[in-house]
Amino acid sequence: MLSIKNEIRKLDSLSELNELSAFINDCKVMLGRMSFSVGDKVYVVQKTKKTEGRITKVNKVKCVVDMRGRLYNVPMSMLEMRK
C-alpha cells in the first residue's frame, strides 16, 4: 500500500489525479455490485458522518437504501457494510 501512495505522489497534474479518482470510484462500484444484496445492513458514508440503513433494491450503480423510514438512491461508492 505504501508503494501505491508513493506512486500517486509522483503524479504532477490535476487531470491525472482526477482520472485516478474516477478509476477508483469505478472499482468501488464494481466491488459493491459483487457484495451488496437486498436486506444487507449498511452505513451510508458521508464526509463527516455515517448513517445506518438497509438496502431495499440494488441497481447498476446505486442502491435504494431505507434510512430512518425514508428511501434514498445512494451510489455504491458511498456504502459500507455494517458488521
Backbone hydrogen bonds, N-H to C=O, Kabsch-Sander energy under -0.5 kcal/mol:
donor,donor_aa,acceptor,acceptor_aa,energy
5,K,1,M,-2.0
6,N,2,L,-2.1
7,E,3,S,-2.1
8,I,4,I,-2.2
9,R,5,K,-1.9
10,K,6,N,-0.8
10,K,7,E,-0.6
11,L,8,I,-1.4
17,L,13,S,-1.6
18,N,14,L,-2.5
19,E,15,S,-2.2
20,L,16,E,-2.2
21,S,17,L,-2.5
22,A,18,N,-2.3
23,F,19,E,-2.1
24,I,20,L,-2.5
25,N,21,S,-2.3
26,D,22,A,-2.1
27,C,23,F,-2.1
28,K,24,I,-2.1
29,V,25,N,-2.0
30,M,26,D,-2.3
31,L,27,C,-2.4
32,G,28,K,-2.4
33,R,29,V,-2.4
34,M,30,M,-1.3
35,S,31,L,-1.4
36,F,32,G,-2.7
39,G,55,I,-3.0
40,D,37,S,-1.9
42,V,40,D,-0.5
42,V,53,G,-2.5
43,Y,80,E,-3.4
44,V,51,T,-3.0
45,V,43,Y,-0.7
45,V,78,M,-3.2
46,Q,44,V,-0.6
46,Q,49,K,-3.0
51,T,44,V,-1.9
53,G,42,V,-2.3
54,R,66,D,-1.5
55,I,40,D,-2.4
56,T,64,V,-3.2
57,K,64,V,-1.3
59,N,57,K,-0.5
59,N,62,K,-2.4
63,C,74,V,-2.7
64,V,57,K,-2.7
65,V,63,C,-0.6
65,V,72,Y,-3.0
66,D,54,R,-3.1
67,M,65,V,-0.8
67,M,70,R,-2.9
70,R,67,M,-1.8
72,Y,65,V,-2.2
74,V,63,C,-3.1
74,V,72,Y,-0.7
76,M,61,V,-2.2
78,M,75,P,-2.1
79,L,76,M,-1.6
80,E,43,Y,-2.0
82,R,41,K,-2.3
